[in-house]
């Protein structure tokens, strides 16, 4: 079974039980404990190594082990759906604490304005809340469909399923995880190889190309692409086209998709509420164009309101004229929305999100507009609070979607499960906010500041020269063209720029090598088959086999990332 495709449940399937609740006592207690662990892992690693690992697999494994304890209440954790709630909460708390909260408040601190840390924390909390709300509203729309890759989500779901079923699937996943862990111990980016088995082939081809060019351009061409802001220029052009493509996807005709986009619940009068995955394949995504439009518009309004709060609390109001203040609020709201969409699209296709790079682009735009230092720092912090949680929640929803896809009736179970995952992540976000509020002083006092925050502050202080601006505008043209040619389903321009910006050594070879293996294995399985239906079935089985391998590699790499905590401590 291809984990990226829907499969029909048997017509005689009995109705499923009610989806477990996020606030059930045993689930809530474990969720709170795992969220504290996730937040601590996040802030320790982001301040020491500059990384924020995906802890979803860790949460799932711990929940599985708890479920094996022969005590009445704890045995309830054997449920795959409860394990899904736990992994959603711990991964949410990790990214929220590290990326959405601590990184933004480190910007005014590194600038020497400790008085702005608390206002910035309030603004970052608003950005985080709106970020997750928008994704909850628009996940499984034409813009962000559940059928797309979301590689880390596949890894979490396959881990949970393998732990439940055992057998060949568990063996393949386990061996792949060991390979991923060992490779990561030897400094190989095995997660990149895992993503190569899971994501969109065209998007990953551009991603791998970008990674490879970024690695070898300085040596072969004697060009420092990052210093010349070439990737940033490509991302600006690709990002603008991606935004237009997203707006065009919002125009969908009434009645298209399962929901038709007519209400807030995701249902219409024309929908068969006994919907199964077969219905999903027939009717399309669960979020129609109308709800997609409403979700993004709600996000824009809420981001603008959050920008007003940051402006007032941060003292921006007192230092700017009314027109300048209105412009700052409008820019902050738009930047937050665009940032989350670009980060989310990149994460959906490649499993990597260029949050740092896109925030840096917003900073550069602010420098071009000559925004004063303090308002610019607050703008950067507010923008940085969006994106990572958006992408992470997409991963978790993908995992839940895979675990729930055989339910009957499917639609109500899927929508309720998604709602419970959102509530579980809100628990994780709340814990992360408390942990960061308590811990930031001691971390910053010891000089443990996220490296990306220091880069933002250095850029603010040094400014931007005209030559760099011209280079960025020049490279924005090919970025826009590549994104336009690839279309919204491939995001080729955004992924090429992402690869150039991430620039992880040897990751390009891992991605491209995985794509070669993927294609070769698919063709090998096809040998001797001439019937179209048989070839299609063979291709789906090949994708299923390789998805297990990819999930294991990602899981093993994630275990290594979390294992870095012991080294840091």
Protein Blocks (a to p, Z undefined) as FASTA:
>chain_A
ZZkbccdddfklccddddddfklfklmmmmmmmmmmmmmmmmmmmmmnopacdfklmmmm
mmmmmmmpccfklmmmmpmklmmmmmmmmmmmmmmmmmmmmmmmmmmmmnopaklmmmmm
mmmmmmmmmmmmmmmmmgoiaklcfklnolmlmmmmmmmmmmmngmmllmmmmmmmmmmm
mmmmnopafklmmmmmmmcfklmmmmmmmmmmmmmmmmmnopafklnommmmmmmmmmmm
mmmmmmmmmmpcehiajklomamnopafklcfkbcfklmmmnopfbdfklmmmmmmmmmm
mmmmmmmmmmmmnommmmpcfklmmmmmmmmmmmmmmmmmmmmmmmmmnopackklmmmm
mmmmmmmnopafklmmmmmmmmmmgojlmmmmmmmmmmmmmmmmmgccfklmmmmmmmmm
mmmmmmmmmmmmmmmmmmmmmmmmnopacfklmmmmmmmmnopafklmmmmmmmmmmmmm
mmmmnommlommmmmmmmmmnopghklmmmmmmmmmmmmmmmmmmgopabfklmmmmmmm
mmmmmmmmmmmmmmmmmmmmmmmmmmmZZ
